[in-house]
Amino acid sequence: MEPETYHIPALLDAAIEGLNIKPDGVYVDATFGGGGHSRAILTKLGPDGRLFGFDRDLDALANVPDDPRFTFVHSDFRYISNFLHFHGVDHADGILADLGVSFHHFDSAERGFSFRADAPLDMRMNRNGDRTAADLLAGYGKDDLERLLRAYTDLKRPGAIAAAIVRARDAAPLQTTSQLVEAVRGSINPKSEKKDLAQVFQALRIEVNGEMDALHGLLTQSLRVLRTGGRLAVITYHSIEDRMVKNFIRSGNTRGEIDKDIFGNVHTPWKAVTRSPITPDEAEVEANPRSRSAKLRVAEKTD
């Protein structure tokens, strides 16, 4: 499992520039994966710098650089504060999170992340996790399935898709990706079948792995973890994530609730470094088509 084939990091140069790395600083790669962003950060660090890489999938361990400045943390990034404290770190100078799914997960058919190959409906980032996508489909009622499809996709008929899943499940357990595809095929637009199937799988993956709760945890803890002047750089891939990050930078909370002083000035502990999200240019998209939906937002902690 070579690092260069595990994943191609999106917006690499822009993310590293956004972190404004200090040679003796402490940094966190919250989504280590193939280690591309981490290796780039290490090139900017001096001998006294430190970098912590978080990943809940032990497969990423094969990509860990042989560098005394780097510490791998096998954990969900929602626990960033606890693990940094465990390693004797009170404050960091920068946090980077690339929220995209690694190529490794999509391309490893047995993990069940893609509808392009028949495989068990797993979708767990951490294979020690309790609940698979098959478990979720077996236990959720129509209303719950419709809720997550509405929350995590822009599918036009989430109710019909949820009902189709329930009908198929009642006839026989949905255990494989191909069984799920057949269950929903009649409820999606044939002209946009691949796009719609990708969204169904995305919604299940987000729910199985608690991705939105994890992102909320990372963002809120970043206020405690980052020192004043520290940078937060987040790369998102769908509007739900991007909206949460945008709200957090604008208001200091993931709900986007604005706090104003008596003069009407918005109070937020962040200064947006990127007024608008940075997106890949044509050359990057051509070289790495999976980066096309990436958006990078960078903010600096002001208090």
C-alpha atoms as a printed R data frame, in Angstrom:
    type eleno elety resid chain resno       x       y       z
1   ATOM     1    CA   MET     A     1   0.000   0.000   0.000
2   ATOM     2    CA   GLU     A     2   2.091   2.877  -1.291
3   ATOM     3    CA   PRO     A     3   1.299   6.363   0.039
4   ATOM     4    CA   GLU     A     4   1.123   7.834  -3.459
5   ATOM     5    CA   THR     A     5  -1.661   5.429  -4.462
6   ATOM     6    CA   TYR     A     6  -3.544   5.539  -1.158
7   ATOM     7    CA   HIS     A     7  -4.756   9.066  -1.823
8   ATOM     8    CA   ILE     A     8  -3.917  12.194  -3.829
9   ATOM     9    CA   PRO     A     9  -4.321  15.218  -1.537
10  ATOM    10    CA   ALA     A    10  -6.511  18.007  -2.882
11  ATOM    11    CA   LEU     A    11  -5.490  21.682  -2.814
12  ATOM    12    CA   LEU     A    12  -2.146  20.701  -1.322
13  ATOM    13    CA   ASP     A    13  -0.201  23.916  -1.973
14  ATOM    14    CA   ALA     A    14  -3.084  26.192  -0.990
15  ATOM    15    CA   ALA     A    15  -3.685  24.296   2.259
16  ATOM    16    CA   ILE     A    16  -0.025  24.409   3.276
17  ATOM    17    CA   GLU     A    17   0.181  28.105   2.425
18  ATOM    18    CA   GLY     A    18  -2.986  28.749   4.403
19  ATOM    19    CA   LEU     A    19  -1.504  27.191   7.553
20  ATOM    20    CA   ASN     A    20   1.325  29.775   7.513
21  ATOM    21    CA   ILE     A    21   3.639  27.197   9.095
22  ATOM    22    CA   LYS     A    22   6.202  28.239  11.684
23  ATOM    23    CA   PRO     A    23   9.309  26.009  11.753
24  ATOM    24    CA   ASP     A    24   9.056  25.429  15.507
25  ATOM    25    CA   GLY     A    25   5.255  25.163  15.606
26  ATOM    26    CA   VAL     A    26   2.887  22.375  16.581
27  ATOM    27    CA   TYR     A    27   0.484  21.215  13.869
28  ATOM    28    CA   VAL     A    28  -2.302  18.686  13.453
29  ATOM    29    CA   ASP     A    29  -3.251  16.796  10.308
30  ATOM    30    CA   ALA     A    30  -6.700  15.713  11.451
31  ATOM    31    CA   THR     A    31  -7.210  13.420   8.444
32  ATOM    32    CA   PHE     A    32  -3.860  11.712   7.881
33  ATOM    33    CA   GLY     A    33  -4.933   9.135   5.267
34  ATOM    34    CA   GLY     A    34  -2.177   8.699   2.711
35  ATOM    35    CA   GLY     A    35  -0.030  11.270   4.475
36  ATOM    36    CA   GLY     A    36   0.310  13.691   1.564
37  ATOM    37    CA   HIS     A    37  -0.567  16.796   3.551
38  ATOM    38    CA   SER     A    38   1.527  15.611   6.493
39  ATOM    39    CA   ARG     A    39   4.641  15.113   4.403
40  ATOM    40    CA   ALA     A    40   4.212  18.603   2.962
41  ATOM    41    CA   ILE     A    41   3.870  20.075   6.469
42  ATOM    42    CA   LEU     A    42   7.017  18.269   7.613
43  ATOM    43    CA   THR     A    43   9.034  19.934   4.841
44  ATOM    44    CA   LYS     A    44   8.160  23.301   6.413
45  ATOM    45    CA   LEU     A    45   8.966  22.315   9.992
46  ATOM    46    CA   GLY     A    46  12.355  22.686  11.625
47  ATOM    47    CA   PRO     A    47  13.904  20.196  14.059
48  ATOM    48    CA   ASP     A    48  11.816  21.520  16.961
49  ATOM    49    CA   GLY     A    49   8.486  21.388  15.128
50  ATOM    50    CA   ARG     A    50   5.868  18.735  15.879
51  ATOM    51    CA   LEU     A    51   3.106  17.200  13.799
52  ATOM    52    CA   PHE     A    52   0.264  14.942  14.928
53  ATOM    53    CA   GLY     A    53  -1.636  12.888  12.370
54  ATOM    54    CA   PHE     A    54  -5.086  11.547  13.264
55  ATOM    55    CA   ASP     A    55  -6.830   8.686  11.455
56  ATOM    56    CA   ARG     A    56  -9.399   6.193  12.672
57  ATOM    57    CA   ASP     A    57  -8.492   3.639   9.980
58  ATOM    58    CA   LEU     A    58  -5.481   1.536  10.897
59  ATOM    59    CA   ASP     A    59  -4.774   1.012   7.185
60  ATOM    60    CA   ALA     A    60  -3.291   4.536   7.272
61  ATOM    61    CA   LEU     A    61  -0.565   3.294   9.610
62  ATOM    62    CA   ALA     A    62   1.280   1.923   6.572
63  ATOM    63    CA   ASN     A    63   1.780   5.501   5.346
64  ATOM    64    CA   VAL     A    64   3.325   6.952   8.521
65  ATOM    65    CA   PRO     A    65   6.606   8.779   7.774
66  ATOM    66    CA   ASP     A    66   9.754   7.729   9.585
67  ATOM    67    CA   ASP     A    67  10.246  11.099  11.255
68  ATOM    68    CA   PRO     A    68  10.718  11.785  14.986
69  ATOM    69    CA   ARG     A    69   8.718  14.996  14.659
70  ATOM    70    CA   PHE     A    70   5.596  13.035  13.640
71  ATOM    71    CA   THR     A    71   3.164  11.249  15.959
72  ATOM    72    CA   PHE     A    72   0.380   9.032  14.594
73  ATOM    73    CA   VAL     A    73  -2.859   8.973  16.595
74  ATOM    74    CA   HIS     A    74  -5.256   6.135  15.839
75  ATOM    75    CA   SER     A    75  -8.429   7.991  16.685
76  ATOM    76    CA   ASP     A    76 -11.348   9.972  15.357
77  ATOM    77    CA   PHE     A    77 -10.432  13.655  15.165
78  ATOM    78    CA   ARG     A    78 -13.440  14.516  17.320
79  ATOM    79    CA   TYR     A    79 -11.174  13.628  20.279
80  ATOM    80    CA   ILE     A    80  -8.366  15.954  19.219
81  ATOM    81    CA   SER     A    81  -8.236  17.890  22.491
82  ATOM    82    CA   ASN     A    82  -7.956  14.800  24.696
83  ATOM    83    CA   PHE     A    83  -5.202  13.186  22.636
84  ATOM    84    CA   LEU     A    84  -3.108  16.334  22.329
85  ATOM    85    CA   HIS     A    85  -3.355  16.762  26.096
86  ATOM    86    CA   PHE     A    86  -2.272  13.123  26.513
87  ATOM    87    CA   HIS     A    87   0.814  13.887  24.419
88  ATOM    88    CA   GLY     A    88   1.643  16.940  26.523
89  ATOM    89    CA   VAL     A    89   0.393  19.559  24.064
90  ATOM    90    CA   ASP     A    90  -1.724  22.420  25.370
91  ATOM    91    CA   HIS     A    91  -1.981  24.471  22.188
92  ATOM    92    CA   ALA     A    92  -1.335  24.004  18.480
93  ATOM    93    CA   ASP     A    93  -0.383  26.503  15.798
94  ATOM    94    CA   GLY     A    94  -2.444  24.968  13.046
95  ATOM    95    CA   ILE     A    95  -5.046  22.325  12.257
96  ATOM    96    CA   LEU     A    96  -5.667  20.911   8.783
97  ATOM    97    CA   ALA     A    97  -8.615  18.666   7.904
98  ATOM    98    CA   ASP     A    98  -9.260  17.219   4.440
99  ATOM    99    CA   LEU     A    99 -12.756  15.766   4.759
100 ATOM   100    CA   GLY     A   100 -12.683  13.795   1.521
101 ATOM   101    CA   VAL     A   101 -12.805  10.010   1.541
102 ATOM   102    CA   SER     A   102  -9.437   8.497   0.625
103 ATOM   103    CA   PHE     A   103  -9.072   6.835  -2.770
104 ATOM   104    CA   HIS     A   104  -8.110   3.751  -0.773
105 ATOM   105    CA   HIS     A   105 -11.616   3.484   0.665
106 ATOM   106    CA   PHE     A   106 -13.402   3.930  -2.646
107 ATOM   107    CA   ASP     A   107 -11.002   1.645  -4.502
108 ATOM   108    CA   SER     A   108 -10.949  -1.161  -1.918
109 ATOM   109    CA   ALA     A   109 -14.109  -2.924  -3.045
110 ATOM   110    CA   GLU     A   110 -14.402  -5.015   0.119
111 ATOM   111    CA   ARG     A   111 -14.932  -1.874   2.201
112 ATOM   112    CA   GLY     A   112 -18.315  -1.266   0.554
113 ATOM   113    CA   PHE     A   113 -17.947   2.505  -0.006
114 ATOM   114    CA   SER     A   114 -18.718   2.389  -3.737
115 ATOM   115    CA   PHE     A   115 -21.616   1.098  -5.804
116 ATOM   116    CA   ARG     A   116 -19.225   0.262  -8.661
117 ATOM   117    CA   ALA     A   117 -18.306  -3.157  -7.235
118 ATOM   118    CA   ASP     A   118 -20.318  -5.806  -5.435
119 ATOM   119    CA   ALA     A   119 -19.203  -6.017  -1.815
120 ATOM   120    CA   PRO     A   120 -20.565  -6.250   1.729
121 ATOM   121    CA   LEU     A   121 -22.369  -3.096   2.864
122 ATOM   122    CA   ASP     A   122 -19.751  -2.049   5.394
123 ATOM   123    CA   MET     A   123 -18.677   1.620   4.963
124 ATOM   124    CA   ARG     A   124 -16.949   1.869   8.349
125 ATOM   125    CA   MET     A   125 -13.889   4.109   8.410
126 ATOM   126    CA   ASN     A   126 -12.844   2.289  11.574
127 ATOM   127    CA   ARG     A   127 -13.313  -1.403  10.981
128 ATOM   128    CA   ASN     A   128 -13.527  -1.923  14.733
129 ATOM   129    CA   GLY     A   129 -16.727   0.128  14.782
130 ATOM   130    CA   ASP     A   130 -19.920  -1.578  15.839
131 ATOM   131    CA   ARG     A   131 -22.371  -0.570  13.093
132 ATOM   132    CA   THR     A   132 -22.059  -1.254   9.372
133 ATOM   133    CA   ALA     A   133 -24.230   0.176   6.611
134 ATOM   134    CA   ALA     A   134 -26.043  -3.180   6.474
135 ATOM   135    CA   ASP     A   135 -26.839  -2.861  10.190
136 ATOM   136    CA   LEU     A   136 -28.147   0.662   9.642
137 ATOM   137    CA   LEU     A   137 -30.398  -0.426   6.758
138 ATOM   138    CA   ALA     A   138 -31.717  -3.317   8.838
139 ATOM   139    CA   GLY     A   139 -32.584  -1.131  11.816
140 ATOM   140    CA   TYR     A   140 -33.778   2.194  10.437
141 ATOM   141    CA   GLY     A   141 -37.439   2.759   9.650
142 ATOM   142    CA   LYS     A   142 -38.691   4.662   6.605
143 ATOM   143    CA   ASP     A   143 -38.822   7.988   8.444
144 ATOM   144    CA   ASP     A   144 -35.227   7.661   9.662
145 ATOM   145    CA   LEU     A   145 -33.982   6.701   6.202
146 ATOM   146    CA   GLU     A   146 -35.834   9.614   4.634
147 ATOM   147    CA   ARG     A   147 -34.411  11.966   7.273
148 ATOM   148    CA   LEU     A   148 -30.814  11.085   6.523
149 ATOM   149    CA   LEU     A   149 -31.376  11.220   2.749
150 ATOM   150    CA   ARG     A   150 -32.880  14.706   3.112
151 ATOM   151    CA   ALA     A   151 -30.134  15.855   5.456
152 ATOM   152    CA   TYR     A   152 -27.134  14.552   3.521
153 ATOM   153    CA   THR     A   153 -28.190  14.707  -0.147
154 ATOM   154    CA   ASP     A   154 -30.156  16.822  -2.587
155 ATOM   155    CA   LEU     A   155 -32.023  13.845  -4.024
156 ATOM   156    CA   LYS     A   156 -35.417  14.820  -5.431
157 ATOM   157    CA   ARG     A   157 -37.380  11.821  -4.076
158 ATOM   158    CA   PRO     A   158 -35.867  10.847  -0.719
159 ATOM   159    CA   GLY     A   159 -39.202   9.529   0.550
160 ATOM   160    CA   ALA     A   160 -39.634   7.211  -2.419
161 ATOM   161    CA   ILE     A   161 -36.063   5.955  -2.095
162 ATOM   162    CA   ALA     A   162 -36.513   5.296   1.625
163 ATOM   163    CA   ALA     A   163 -39.748   3.412   0.937
164 ATOM   164    CA   ALA     A   164 -38.029   1.326  -1.755
165 ATOM   165    CA   ILE     A   165 -35.257   0.382   0.679
166 ATOM   166    CA   VAL     A   166 -37.801  -0.708   3.286
167 ATOM   167    CA   ARG     A   167 -39.753  -2.806   0.774
168 ATOM   168    CA   ALA     A   168 -36.608  -4.562  -0.415
169 ATOM   169    CA   ARG     A   169 -35.360  -5.059   3.134
170 ATOM   170    CA   ASP     A   170 -38.658  -6.579   4.229
171 ATOM   171    CA   ALA     A   171 -38.405  -9.097   1.382
172 ATOM   172    CA   ALA     A   172 -34.769 -10.006   2.094
173 ATOM   173    CA   PRO     A   173 -31.908  -8.469   4.130
174 ATOM   174    CA   LEU     A   174 -29.799  -5.920   2.260
175 ATOM   175    CA   GLN     A   175 -26.259  -7.192   2.762
176 ATOM   176    CA   THR     A   176 -24.346  -6.105  -0.344
177 ATOM   177    CA   THR     A   177 -23.821  -2.987  -2.426
178 ATOM   178    CA   SER     A   178 -25.462  -4.577  -5.473
179 ATOM   179    CA   GLN     A   179 -28.560  -5.458  -3.449
180 ATOM   180    CA   LEU     A   180 -28.874  -1.832  -2.349
181 ATOM   181    CA   VAL     A   181 -28.427  -0.608  -5.924
182 ATOM   182    CA   GLU     A   182 -31.203  -2.897  -7.142
183 ATOM   183    CA   ALA     A   183 -33.443  -1.821  -4.259
184 ATOM   184    CA   VAL     A   184 -33.292   1.890  -5.128
185 ATOM   185    CA   ARG     A   185 -32.841   1.745  -8.915
186 ATOM   186    CA   GLY     A   186 -36.557   2.085  -9.641
187 ATOM   187    CA   SER     A   187 -36.832   5.192  -7.449
188 ATOM   188    CA   ILE     A   188 -34.066   7.289  -8.994
189 ATOM   189    CA   ASN     A   189 -33.767   9.090 -12.319
190 ATOM   190    CA   PRO     A   190 -32.158   6.810 -14.939
191 ATOM   191    CA   LYS     A   191 -30.572   9.868 -16.559
192 ATOM   192    CA   SER     A   192 -28.670  10.692 -13.360
193 ATOM   193    CA   GLU     A   193 -28.343   7.173 -11.973
194 ATOM   194    CA   LYS     A   194 -24.636   7.312 -11.096
195 ATOM   195    CA   LYS     A   195 -24.946  10.696  -9.406
196 ATOM   196    CA   ASP     A   196 -28.020   9.641  -7.438
197 ATOM   197    CA   LEU     A   197 -26.497   6.325  -6.379
198 ATOM   198    CA   ALA     A   198 -23.383   8.164  -5.225
199 ATOM   199    CA   GLN     A   199 -25.556  10.387  -3.045
200 ATOM   200    CA   VAL     A   200 -27.404   7.431  -1.510
201 ATOM   201    CA   PHE     A   201 -24.065   5.842  -0.634
202 ATOM   202    CA   GLN     A   202 -22.754   9.190   0.652
203 ATOM   203    CA   ALA     A   203 -25.701   9.572   3.026
204 ATOM   204    CA   LEU     A   204 -25.219   6.086   4.444
205 ATOM   205    CA   ARG     A   205 -21.465   6.605   4.849
206 ATOM   206    CA   ILE     A   206 -21.969   9.903   6.684
207 ATOM   207    CA   GLU     A   207 -24.493   8.292   9.033
208 ATOM   208    CA   VAL     A   208 -22.479   5.115   9.676
209 ATOM   209    CA   ASN     A   209 -19.372   7.107  10.592
210 ATOM   210    CA   GLY     A   210 -21.083   9.987  12.400
211 ATOM   211    CA   GLU     A   211 -19.205  12.389  10.144
212 ATOM   212    CA   MET     A   212 -21.192  15.523  10.892
213 ATOM   213    CA   ASP     A   213 -20.974  15.001  14.662
214 ATOM   214    CA   ALA     A   214 -17.229  14.426  14.287
215 ATOM   215    CA   LEU     A   215 -16.822  17.639  12.278
216 ATOM   216    CA   HIS     A   216 -18.804  19.564  14.885
217 ATOM   217    CA   GLY     A   217 -16.489  18.155  17.563
218 ATOM   218    CA   LEU     A   218 -13.342  19.074  15.642
219 ATOM   219    CA   LEU     A   219 -14.481  22.628  14.952
220 ATOM   220    CA   THR     A   220 -15.632  23.393  18.476
221 ATOM   221    CA   GLN     A   221 -12.479  21.892  20.015
222 ATOM   222    CA   SER     A   222 -10.278  23.881  17.642
223 ATOM   223    CA   LEU     A   223 -11.168  26.972  19.671
224 ATOM   224    CA   ARG     A   224  -9.582  25.366  22.729
225 ATOM   225    CA   VAL     A   225  -6.692  23.709  20.912
226 ATOM   226    CA   LEU     A   226  -5.424  26.566  18.738
227 ATOM   227    CA   ARG     A   227  -3.418  29.369  20.290
228 ATOM   228    CA   THR     A   228  -4.241  32.959  19.355
229 ATOM   229    CA   GLY     A   229  -2.962  33.480  15.825
230 ATOM   230    CA   GLY     A   230  -3.265  29.765  15.016
231 ATOM   231    CA   ARG     A   231  -4.758  28.716  11.709
232 ATOM   232    CA   LEU     A   232  -7.639  26.361  10.884
233 ATOM   233    CA   ALA     A   233  -7.728  24.998   7.310
234 ATOM   234    CA   VAL     A   234 -10.611  22.743   6.261
235 ATOM   235    CA   ILE     A   235 -11.213  21.140   2.866
236 ATOM   236    CA   THR     A   236 -14.837  20.118   2.299
237 ATOM   237    CA   TYR     A   237 -16.497  18.173  -0.505
238 ATOM   238    CA   HIS     A   238 -20.218  18.736  -0.148
239 ATOM   239    CA   SER     A   239 -22.454  21.638   0.793
240 ATOM   240    CA   ILE     A   240 -23.421  20.279   4.215
241 ATOM   241    CA   GLU     A   241 -19.812  20.250   5.413
242 ATOM   242    CA   ASP     A   242 -18.990  23.563   3.767
243 ATOM   243    CA   ARG     A   243 -21.979  25.276   5.325
244 ATOM   244    CA   MET     A   244 -20.972  24.100   8.798
245 ATOM   245    CA   VAL     A   245 -17.395  25.322   8.342
246 ATOM   246    CA   LYS     A   246 -18.547  28.649   6.878
247 ATOM   247    CA   ASN     A   247 -20.977  29.199   9.767
248 ATOM   248    CA   PHE     A   248 -18.297  28.348  12.299
249 ATOM   249    CA   ILE     A   249 -15.791  30.814  10.903
250 ATOM   250    CA   ARG     A   250 -18.407  33.540  10.591
251 ATOM   251    CA   SER     A   251 -19.967  33.139  14.028
252 ATOM   252    CA   GLY     A   252 -17.812  30.870  16.200
253 ATOM   253    CA   ASN     A   253 -20.502  28.180  16.322
254 ATOM   254    CA   THR     A   254 -21.622  25.542  13.842
255 ATOM   255    CA   ARG     A   255 -25.238  26.760  13.853
256 ATOM   256    CA   GLY     A   256 -24.217  30.123  12.449
257 ATOM   257    CA   GLU     A   257 -25.898  32.072  15.261
258 ATOM   258    CA   ILE     A   258 -24.510  35.600  15.152
259 ATOM   259    CA   ASP     A   259 -23.526  37.450  18.336
260 ATOM   260    CA   LYS     A   260 -23.375  41.230  17.928
261 ATOM   261    CA   ASP     A   261 -22.188  43.940  20.287
262 ATOM   262    CA   ILE     A   262 -24.228  47.057  21.095
263 ATOM   263    CA   PHE     A   263 -22.852  48.730  17.970
264 ATOM   264    CA   GLY     A   264 -23.985  45.892  15.710
265 ATOM   265    CA   ASN     A   265 -20.522  44.466  15.132
266 ATOM   266    CA   VAL     A   266 -20.430  40.696  14.694
267 ATOM   267    CA   HIS     A   267 -18.349  38.966  17.338
268 ATOM   268    CA   THR     A   268 -16.437  35.898  16.197
269 ATOM   269    CA   PRO     A   269 -13.178  34.416  17.471
270 ATOM   270    CA   TRP     A   270 -12.032  33.981  13.863
271 ATOM   271    CA   LYS     A   271 -10.681  36.130  11.065
272 ATOM   272    CA   ALA     A   272 -11.365  34.610   7.665
273 ATOM   273    CA   VAL     A   273  -8.103  34.294   5.737
274 ATOM   274    CA   THR     A   274 -10.006  33.193   2.627
275 ATOM   275    CA   ARG     A   275 -13.045  35.416   2.006
276 ATOM   276    CA   SER     A   276 -14.350  32.884  -0.495
277 ATOM   277    CA   PRO     A   277 -13.454  29.189  -0.589
278 ATOM   278    CA   ILE     A   278 -10.424  28.198  -2.653
279 ATOM   279    CA   THR     A   279 -11.211  25.600  -5.319
280 ATOM   280    CA   PRO     A   280  -8.952  23.509  -7.593
281 ATOM   281    CA   ASP     A   281  -7.878  25.035 -10.894
282 ATOM   282    CA   GLU     A   282  -8.372  23.290 -14.223
283 ATOM   283    CA   ALA     A   283  -4.932  21.700 -14.123
284 ATOM   284    CA   GLU     A   284  -5.550  20.067 -10.741
285 ATOM   285    CA   VAL     A   285  -8.993  18.802 -11.745
286 ATOM   286    CA   GLU     A   286  -7.537  17.326 -14.924
287 ATOM   287    CA   ALA     A   287  -4.768  15.603 -12.961
288 ATOM   288    CA   ASN     A   288  -7.077  14.563 -10.117
289 ATOM   289    CA   PRO     A   289 -10.772  14.542 -11.173
290 ATOM   290    CA   ARG     A   290 -11.863  13.553  -7.662
291 ATOM   291    CA   SER     A   291 -10.733  16.980  -6.434
292 ATOM   292    CA   ARG     A   292 -13.335  18.827  -8.507
293 ATOM   293    CA   SER     A   293 -15.742  19.431  -5.615
294 ATOM   294    CA   ALA     A   294 -13.082  20.380  -3.039
295 ATOM   295    CA   LYS     A   295 -13.366  23.732  -1.242
296 ATOM   296    CA   LEU     A   296 -10.759  25.103   1.148
297 ATOM   297    CA   ARG     A   297 -11.571  27.618   3.877
298 ATOM   298    CA   VAL     A   298  -8.890  29.049   6.165
299 ATOM   299    CA   ALA     A   299  -9.352  31.105   9.307
300 ATOM   300    CA   GLU     A   300  -7.093  32.549  11.984
301 ATOM   301    CA   LYS     A   301  -8.015  32.505  15.669
302 ATOM   302    CA   THR     A   302  -8.141  36.057  17.030
303 ATOM   303    CA   ASP     A   303  -8.981  35.465  20.720
